[in-house]
Amino acid sequence: MLKLCGIAAEYNPFHTGHAYHIEQARERSGCDVIMAVMSGDFVQRGEPAVADKITRAVTAVQHGVDIVVLLPYVYATQSASVFAHGAVSIMKLAGADSIAFGSECGNLENLLDIADTPVNPDHLHVSMDTGMSFPKAYSLLTTDMRPNDILAVSYLKEIAGSDIRPVLIQRTSDYSDDSLQEVSSALAIRTALKQHQDVSSYTSMDFDDAFIPWMEDYYPYLRTYLLLSDPGTLSSYQMFSEGIENHLREQAAASDTYEEFLRRTVNYRYTASRIRRTCLQAMMQLRKEEVKRLGEPEFIQVLAFNNKGKDWLHEMRSKDTLIASRFARVPWHFREIEFRALQLYTSIFPNELRRDILQREIGGAVYINQ
C-alpha cells in the first residue's frame, strides 16, 4: 500500500513557501504520495481566491503535490475547527498515514498539550485574554497564538485517537506580514497584486493580464442583497445569529464601498473574519438547514493529479470510498452548493472567461503526466 501524507491548503496563491512545505512533508513523513486537500473558489477568510481552483490545483501538482482534492465549500469558508474537521475527514477517507502542517511556534509538544484540553481552538484568543493556561503549554498561551498554530491545534484535535501521525513544519515566513520578502506570504503576494506590482519572483503562478476577483467587486451585489432581504430570511442563513443581520443591513445602507462597510461592521463583538464569512453565506444564500442535511463528507473530489496520484487512485478502486473524478459524481447536495459557489465566483468575470472557468470546473480532474 502506498503511504499517503495529507496537507490542508489554499494555495492562494501558490508560492515558494508552499513548495518548501511540500518538500519537507515528503521528506519527514517518508510518504509515497502527497495529497493536498484544497479550498475551492472561496477561502477561509471569506474572500474569493485570486485564481480559480483548477488553476491552483494544477500549479500545486506541477510543484510537488501528487494529487489535489477539494475541501468542500461548507468547510473551506468556516472557522479553524470546522476547516480542520473537513480536511481531516477527507484525509481519513483517503487512508492518510500522516498530516503535515505549518507552525509559527515549531513546538509540537506544546501544541499537543493544548489540543488535549477541552478548549475550542476558535476561541483560543478569548481563553488567553481571560488568563487561562495549561502547565506544559504556558509558554504558548501567554503569547499571541498565530493563525497556523491555531489551525495546528485544530488538526491535532481531529486526528486524536486515529493512526494519522502529525508532521510539524516550521514556517519560513510570517502569515500576517503583507510586505514582499525573499520568501513572501500569500497575504503579501495578494497585497502586491492588488497594488499592481510584479510578483513573478514570489509565485510560480502567472498573473500577467489575469483577471483577479476581489471582494470589493462583489460588494454592489452584497449591499443590494442585504438591503432587499428581510431580516427573517437573512437569519435563516449559515453563520447568521445574535441579530447580526440587522447590524449588516444598517451598515450596508450607510457604506458606499466594501472597505467602508468592513470598517463599520467590525467591532468588539464581530471580527473581520466573522463579517467576511457571514456576508459570503448571504451572497451564497446558504441556509442552515442545507448544511445540516449534508452530513459528513463520504466522497473525495479529485481536481488534479500526476502519475503517483494515478497509482494511488488505482489502489482506491478496491475500496468503498467514492472517488469523484468528475463533477457529476459528487453527491447531489454537495454538488449543488459547489456549483452555486462557482456561479457566484465567476459572476463578475468577463463573459468568455466566465464560461471557460465554468466548463473547466464541471469537467473532469486534470491529469499531469510527470
Phi and psi in degrees as a GROMACS rama.xvg file:
@    title "Ramachandran Plot"
@    xaxis  label "Phi"
@    yaxis  label "Psi"
@TYPE xy
-73.5075  135.407  LEU-2
-83.4906  129.351  LYS-3
-113.504  131.476  LEU-4
-113.068  127.174  CYS-5
-97.8808  146.097  GLY-6
-131.195  128.744  ILE-7
-90.6932  127.782  ALA-8
-147.504  165.608  ALA-9
-123.209  -32.7444  GLU-10
49.1621  55.6383  TYR-11
-121.25  71.5434  ASN-12
-95.9243  176.538  PRO-13
-69.1129  135.265  PHE-14
-142.893  -178.128  HIS-15
-63.4715  -32.1814  THR-16
-63.0414  -36.1742  GLY-17
-66.4895  -42.0365  HIS-18
-60.4002  -40.9893  ALA-19
-63.4628  -43.4836  TYR-20
-60.1389  -43.4849  HIS-21
-64.7159  -44.1261  ILE-22
-60.1054  -46.0016  GLU-23
-67.1413  -37.7115  GLN-24
-62.2366  -41.9468  ALA-25
-66.1109  -43.5014  ARG-26
-68.5434  -46.4636  GLU-27
-78.3405  -28.0536  ARG-28
-85.9523  -21.7326  SER-29
67.3756  26.2668  GLY-30
-80.9751  165.472  CYS-31
-94.7651  -29.9945  ASP-32
-134.657  133.367  VAL-33
-102.548  123.574  ILE-34
-113.259  126.995  MET-35
-101.521  125.2  ALA-36
-96.0906  106.743  VAL-37
-114.978  140.865  MET-38
-58.7585  154.612  SER-39
-85.4326  -134.67  GLY-40
-80.5206  -13.9933  ASP-41
-121.451  144.924  PHE-42
-115.759  178.916  VAL-43
-62.1932  -27.708  GLN-44
-69.0756  -5.94649  ARG-45
80.2  26.9664  GLY-46
-126.529  161.198  GLU-47
-71.2146  143.716  PRO-48
-68.593  150.809  ALA-49
-73.6285  -12.033  VAL-50
-146.594  150.702  ALA-51
-63.275  162.963  ASP-52
-67.2803  -31.8817  LYS-53
-69.0024  -42.7521  ILE-54
-59.5357  -44.771  THR-55
-68.5575  -37.4026  ARG-56
-65.7146  -44.4611  ALA-57
-62.5892  -43.1008  VAL-58
-59.6317  -42.2985  THR-59
-62.8725  -41.2473  ALA-60
-67.8128  -37.6224  VAL-61
-66.701  -15.5053  GLN-62
-124.945  33.0539  HIS-63
123.854  -25.0415  GLY-64
-77.2426  144.419  VAL-65
-93.3883  -30.7952  ASP-66
-152.471  133.851  ILE-67
-112.749  127.441  VAL-68
-122.128  160.798  VAL-69
-85.8396  135.845  LEU-70
-89.7526  112.391  LEU-71
-53.947  150.793  PRO-72
-49.7833  -42.1125  TYR-73
-66.0961  -18.3837  VAL-74
-100.085  -36.293  TYR-75
-67.3289  -24.5581  ALA-76
-110.662  29.9423  THR-77
-121.96  -173.816  GLN-78
-66.3422  172.903  SER-79
-56.8486  -43.7838  ALA-80
-66.7014  -39.2095  SER-81
-72.1367  -42.3749  VAL-82
-55.7482  -48.595  PHE-83
-66.0123  -39.371  ALA-84
-60.9974  -45.1201  HIS-85
-63.1092  -46.2713  GLY-86
-63.6598  -46.7051  ALA-87
-69.966  -33.7787  VAL-88
-58.5623  -41.7621  SER-89
-70.0368  -38.1549  ILE-90
-63.1723  -37.633  MET-91
-64.8348  -41.9942  LYS-92
-59.6059  -35.5467  LEU-93
-79.4355  -8.16728  ALA-94
73.5479  35.8418  GLY-95
-62.1269  140.828  ALA-96
-89.9965  -25.6012  ASP-97
-151.699  163.2  SER-98
-131.148  130.266  ILE-99
-109.045  130.212  ALA-100
-142.181  152.869  PHE-101
-82.2212  157.289  GLY-102
-150.097  137.937  SER-103
-77.1779  -38.857  GLU-104
-79.7134  -30.1883  CYS-105
71.6834  15.0264  GLY-106
-115.803  95.683  ASN-107
-65.216  -37.714  LEU-108
-60.9021  -44.6027  GLU-109
-64.0369  -42.2008  ASN-110
-64.3893  -38.3686  LEU-111
-64.56  -38.379  LEU-112
-62.3002  -42.591  ASP-113
-67.4746  -42.6836  ILE-114
-62.049  -24.2044  ALA-115
-81.8455  -1.29252  ASP-116
-95.5098  165.224  THR-117
-80.7707  3.39985  PRO-118
-68.7988  134.36  VAL-119
-73.0545  124.734  ASN-120
-55.382  -29.6999  PRO-121
-65.3455  -19.0581  ASP-122
-113.147  19.7951  HIS-123
-60.7316  -39.3748  LEU-124
-62.2432  -41.2993  HIS-125
-64.398  -42.1482  VAL-126
-60.722  -40.7176  SER-127
-69.0043  -36.2636  MET-128
-63.638  -27.3238  ASP-129
-89.4963  1.45195  THR-130
88.4117  8.7002  GLY-131
-65.8338  138.783  MET-132
-150.189  161.115  SER-133
-128.907  137.102  PHE-134
-43.5106  -60.0747  PRO-135
-76.4679  -19.7365  LYS-136
-100.151  11.2605  ALA-137
-56.2554  -40.1324  TYR-138
-62.9208  -30.6391  SER-139
-81.3672  -42.8361  LEU-140
-71.7917  -15.0972  LEU-141
-94.3583  6.60968  THR-142
-125.346  172.709  THR-143
-73.6152  127.571  ASP-144
-75.681  129.532  MET-145
-86.0125  161.22  ARG-146
-54.9993  -42.5397  PRO-147
-71.6869  -28.9481  ASN-148
-70.6733  -36.5925  ASP-149
-63.9856  -43.8464  ILE-150
-62.8963  -40.0546  LEU-151
-58.9703  -44.9851  ALA-152
-59.8021  -40.3437  VAL-153
-63.3743  -43.17  SER-154
-62.5171  -43.2796  TYR-155
-64.7781  -37.0762  LEU-156
-63.8787  -39.2186  LYS-157
-71.1387  -32.4282  GLU-158
-91.1516  -4.1837  ILE-159
-57.0219  130.468  ALA-160
84.7862  -3.11202  GLY-161
-102.771  177.658  SER-162
-92.2235  5.50078  ASP-163
-77.3476  125.58  ILE-164
-94.5467  132.076  ARG-165
-78.9196  137.691  PRO-166
-124.455  107.302  VAL-167
-91.078  133.799  LEU-168
-124.866  121.859  ILE-169
-63.7679  129.474  GLN-170
-66.7352  145.125  ARG-171
-102.815  -1.93511  THR-172
-143.255  161.248  SER-173
-86.3629  119.661  ASP-174
-52.8332  -37.5292  TYR-175
-95.4855  2.15954  SER-176
-80.5143  119.649  ASP-177
-99.7665  18.2763  ASP-178
-106.298  142.591  SER-179
-72.0605  131.583  LEU-180
-136.456  -175.237  GLN-181
-57.2199  -46.2316  GLU-182
-115.503  103.318  VAL-183
-96.9557  148.041  SER-184
-75.501  163.428  SER-185
-61.2337  -36.489  ALA-186
-61.9446  -43.1792  LEU-187
-61.8993  -40.6675  ALA-188
-68.3191  -41.8583  ILE-189
-62.8579  -40.901  ARG-190
-61.3095  -42.65  THR-191
-65.9628  -39.2821  ALA-192
-62.1565  -40.5666  LEU-193
-65.9493  -27.6753  LYS-194
-93.2671  10.1174  GLN-195
61.2191  35.8961  HIS-196
-90.7015  158.998  GLN-197
-76.9767  121.358  ASP-198
-114.878  13.2928  VAL-199
-62.4081  -21.3953  SER-200
-82.8898  -8.8724  SER-201
-117.26  -15.4472  TYR-202
-142.275  145.809  THR-203
-83.5511  -4.24107  SER-204
-82.6376  141.464  MET-205
-93.4814  112.44  ASP-206
-108.028  7.49285  PHE-207
-63.7103  122.161  ASP-208
61.667  16.2263  ASP-209
-80.593  148.849  ALA-210
-87.3556  117.767  PHE-211
-111.727  119.343  ILE-212
-81.2634  133.209  PRO-213
-119.806  154.36  TRP-214
-59.6017  -30.1503  MET-215
-57.273  -32.3372  GLU-216
-68.0802  -26.4174  ASP-217
-90.8385  -7.74502  TYR-218
-61.1275  -40.0267  TYR-219
-55.0116  -41.7731  PRO-220
-66.996  -46.52  TYR-221
-59.2393  -48.1633  LEU-222
-60.9906  -47.3383  ARG-223
-62.4705  -42.8414  THR-224
-65.2045  -42.5702  TYR-225
-61.9818  -41.9493  LEU-226
-72.8353  -29.0904  LEU-227
-92.8381  -8.53502  LEU-228
-95.4277  140.527  SER-229
-79.7968  152.267  ASP-230
-56.0815  -34.2104  PRO-231
-62.6453  -40.8819  GLY-232
-66.0506  -46.5285  THR-233
-61.3411  -37.7168  LEU-234
-67.3977  -14.6494  SER-235
-84.5111  -6.37983  SER-236
-85.5932  153.782  TYR-237
-54.0955  135.761  GLN-238
77.8508  -4.97035  MET-239
-85.7488  121.988  PHE-240
-160.181  167.699  SER-241
56.0094  29.1213  GLU-242
73.7873  19.5976  GLY-243
-62.9979  -24.7508  ILE-244
-61.1665  -38.0567  GLU-245
-68.1599  -39.0509  ASN-246
-62.4744  -45.2234  HIS-247
-66.518  -42.2291  LEU-248
-63.3963  -42.942  ARG-249
-62.582  -44.4089  GLU-250
-74.946  -30.68  GLN-251
-64.1277  -39.2536  ALA-252
-64.3989  -28.548  ALA-253
-96.7251  -4.10612  ALA-254
-117.785  123.529  SER-255
-85.5195  -23.0585  ASP-256
-126.649  161.129  THR-257
-66.3279  -38.0716  TYR-258
-60.0385  -44.3848  GLU-259
-65.9006  -42.197  GLU-260
-59.2839  -45.9463  PHE-261
-65.3726  -39.8948  LEU-262
-63.9751  -38.6251  ARG-263
-74.2862  -33.5508  ARG-264
-83.8245  -26.8402  THR-265
-75.6908  130.772  VAL-266
-152.951  -167.66  ASN-267
-62.4333  -21.4567  TYR-268
-93.6573  -35.1662  ARG-269
-122.882  121.703  TYR-270
-78.2501  166.093  THR-271
-61.4684  -40.4119  ALA-272
-61.905  -42.8885  SER-273
-62.5521  -42.9304  ARG-274
-63.363  -47.7127  ILE-275
-61.1538  -45.8488  ARG-276
-65.6912  -40.7856  ARG-277
-64.9276  -42.7754  THR-278
-64.286  -35.5587  CYS-279
-62.7055  -40.7681  LEU-280
-64.5514  -33.825  GLN-281
-66.1681  -44.9398  ALA-282
-63.4444  -34.4751  MET-283
-77.1466  -15.5577  MET-284
51.7855  46.2024  GLN-285
-91.1745  109.784  LEU-286
-82.4028  148.166  ARG-287
-56.904  -38.5188  LYS-288
-65.9993  -31.1172  GLU-289
-64.2615  -43.6511  GLU-290
-67.2476  -40.0296  VAL-291
-61.1328  -38.7365  LYS-292
-79.2253  -8.82886  ARG-293
-65.1485  -41.2327  LEU-294
72.2759  -169.359  GLY-295
-76.0334  149.277  GLU-296
-67.4637  128.205  PRO-297
-122.438  29.9336  GLU-298
-148.393  163.064  PHE-299
-127.481  115.234  ILE-300
-93.8052  116.055  GLN-301
-86.9286  132.632  VAL-302
-105.113  -41.488  LEU-303
-158.818  151.494  ALA-304
-159.727  159.108  PHE-305
-114.449  -161.558  ASN-306
-64.4024  -39.768  ASN-307
-66.4002  -40.095  LYS-308
-62.6877  -35.4694  GLY-309
-64.8593  -41.069  LYS-310
-62.2288  -40.6158  ASP-311
-65.0979  -42.7135  TRP-312
-61.0006  -37.388  LEU-313
-62.9403  -41.0895  HIS-314
-63.2113  -37.0845  GLU-315
-70.4812  -14.8856  MET-316
-63.5061  -24.7148  ARG-317
-85.0544  0.0342572  SER-318
-107.92  170.407  LYS-319
-85.1258  -10.9695  ASP-320
-64.9019  131.846  THR-321
-74.5054  118.881  LEU-322
-102.871  112.267  ILE-323
-96.5449  91.5599  ALA-324
-84.6437  -11.0531  SER-325
-125.163  147.07  ARG-326
-58.4265  -34.8673  PHE-327
-64.1431  -18.316  ALA-328
-88.2369  -9.32517  ARG-329
-67.0923  133.115  VAL-330
-50.0005  142.58  PRO-331
-54.7258  -49.6751  TRP-332
-61.546  -41.1836  HIS-333
-67.4962  -42.0075  PHE-334
-62.4902  -40.6974  ARG-335
-62.803  -40.96  GLU-336
-69.1115  -41.0518  ILE-337
-63.1559  -39.1858  GLU-338
-68.7733  -36.1401  PHE-339
-62.2901  -43.3029  ARG-340
-62.6534  -39.4103  ALA-341
-64.6818  -42.1004  LEU-342
-63.9012  -40.9722  GLN-343
-65.9312  -46.847  LEU-344
-57.1377  -45.1489  TYR-345
-86.8072  -2.18252  THR-346
-62.0129  -26.312  SER-347
-98.0605  -1.40433  ILE-348
-77.9224  154.842  PHE-349
-56.8268  146.935  PRO-350
-54.6509  -46.6883  ASN-351
-63.5843  -43.1565  GLU-352
-67.4497  -39.9448  LEU-353
-58.7764  -46.7766  ARG-354
-64.9499  -37.7732  ARG-355
-64.4652  -45.1417  ASP-356
-67.1333  -41.7774  ILE-357
-56.2697  -45.8064  LEU-358
-65.195  -41.8786  GLN-359
-63.9822  -43.0223  ARG-360
-77.4143  -23.9455  GLU-361
-94.177  0.642503  ILE-362
-83.5333  -162.691  GLY-363
-86.1387  170.321  GLY-364
-61.6786  150.286  ALA-365
-92.731  124.219  VAL-366
-97.8675  128.381  TYR-367
-115.512  113.806  ILE-368
-79.7481  97.4055  ASN-369
